């Protein structure tokens, strides 16, 4: 077989972009047909190969997402037909052996009919480890590469690849149904589902790699799933808390980048571009989270309360940093993590001064999980700059730039390193403009 010609750069970029955005929907729709997420991913990849063959020759279709969906669906239907033909032949050969039809599964009283939601609950099945659930769902629903997932979780790339392969094999061998569960099974899987949706939104809100800071398609899918869950589980406080958090964060998206796609820091954002409708939705969802809470607020509700502090401030100067620092302290007690502690240090620096914040940040430099996390040197650089320690600040900005794999963030950090001068500082709080 002769090798396929390499597509021209414009077509290759279009194909990569469309597939990255559309593959979750394609995989989810095909999985409903073939009832196997591994095979569904393979069929989606087959559609990608077909696009690589045809689009450079015939041109990019007017609706490339629909083209990929139709191609993958056709191949899925063909596969099912071949299976059915084979099954009929087996039935004819063994008709005298007798069979017993399996009992029908009880119907879902909620009648949820959403392929993406089905895919999330399927990939978050308890037969998989928590790490495998997250990796597989980010791969299939988020469209992330194994390298990006490894980067997000600070683990080796081969480890993530193995988790994904094993997870797909486990779902197939255990005959896990492609469905939205109900009753106790749904409750048991909820925590994983919320975490996965949260991580998908984060990847869209601040991409770990690539040329763009934002991937709005991921944010939209995550927010839609969160809203669906809120309607599905009206008495679950953390579902509403996550929805509120994503509403607040999504409200800032239009102001987070300039006309050229470059990042705009929180203090420099035009807050008139913040989406007041999404903020209002976030306020309502947070109120529902508070109303349905049965004890101490959960991690998502606390993060939503932090985001609400930013949303209620019509100017950067009006931000209630003391309240934010207090909420981060509660979050650190409720859900300890080095990243939460880093965010708390930023809030303390804004409320009490850079020296107090730097003391907390320096205590985190030995954390193994933050060794390659670019926001640690970025935050430290900002605090050093505000304290007049400009040479150290420049070195930390450069280190942060070397650690990030997002081109836009790298440009921003290098520019900040160049612009850092004695007596100058910028009250930048990178971690405050994204979920903890």
C-alpha positions, 0 to 999 in steps of 0.5 A: 500500500502506497503511503498517503500524501501529506495534506497541505498545512491549511487542510491538516490544521483544519482537520486537526482542529475539527476532529479535536472539537468534534471527536467527543460527539462522534465517539458518543454517538457511535458508542450508542450504536456499537455499545463499545467505547473502544470500537467507537473511538476506532471508528472515529479515527477511521473517519479522521483517516478518511478526512485526511484522504479526501479533504486535501483533494476535495476541500474542507466540507461546509460542515466538517463536524457533520461530515465526520459524524456521518462517516463514522455513523455509516461505518458503525452501522456497517459494523453492526450489520456485519455482526447481526449477519454473523449472529444470524448464521450462528443462530441457524447453526445452533438453533437446536441448542436452545437459548434463553433471552436475557431479562429486560433491564428496567427502564430509567424513570428519568428518561435521560437521552443524551449521548455525551452524558451516557458516555461520561457515566459509562467511562466513570463506571466503578469497574475502573479505577478513579485514575482510569475513569478520568484518563479515559473520559478526558481522552474520549469526551475531552478529545485530549491527547495522552500527553495533555492528560499526563501533563494535567495530572503530573504523571508519565505519559506511558502511564496514562496510555496504559490506563486508557488501553486497560480501561477500554478493555475492561469496559468491553470484557465486563460488558458495561452498558452504555447508559445513564444509570439511576438509583444507587448506582448513579449516586455512586458514580456522581463524584467521578462524573463531577470531577471529569466534567470539571477537568474537561472545563479546565482544559477548555478554559486554560489549555495545557498545550497548543497555540490557543489559550482557550478551547471554547468547545470543551467549556461549552460541552462541560457546562452543558453537561453540568446543567444537565446534571443539575436538572437530573439531580436537583437535590445534589448540592455539589452538582449545583456547586459545580454548575455555579463554578462553571457558569462564573468562570465561563462568564469571563471567557470573552474578556480573557483574550485580546483581539490577537488571542493573547491572554489578558490578565485578570486585573486588566480585563474589561469587566463590561465584557463579562457575561452578566447572564452567565453570572446571574445563572451562576448566582442562582446555581450557587443559591441552589447549592447552598439551599440543598447542602446538608452540612459543610459546603463541598469543594465545588460549592466553595470554589463557586463562592470564590468565583462569585467574589470576583463576579460581584466586584465591578472593578479589580480594586473592589475584589474582596481578597480577605473573603477569598483567602478565607474561602481558600482556607476552608477549601484547603481544609475540606479538600487539601491539595498543593494547588489549592494552597498555591491559590490560597497563597495568592489570595493572602498576598493580595489581602495581607501583602506579597511578603506573607504570600511569598512565605506560603509559596516558598513552603510549596517549592518542595512539593513533588506534585508542583515541581513542573507546574508552571504557575508555581514559579509564575506566582512566585515571580509576581510576588518577588517583583512586587517586593523589588527582587527583580532579578529573581523575578525575571528568572522565575518568569523564565522558568515558568515560561519553560514549563508551560506547553501553551504558546500563549502563556509562554509568550505572556510569561516571557514578556513579563520577564522582559518587562520586569524592572526595578520598582515595577510590579503587576498584581497578577494572580494567574490562578485566580482567573481559573478554577482551583 
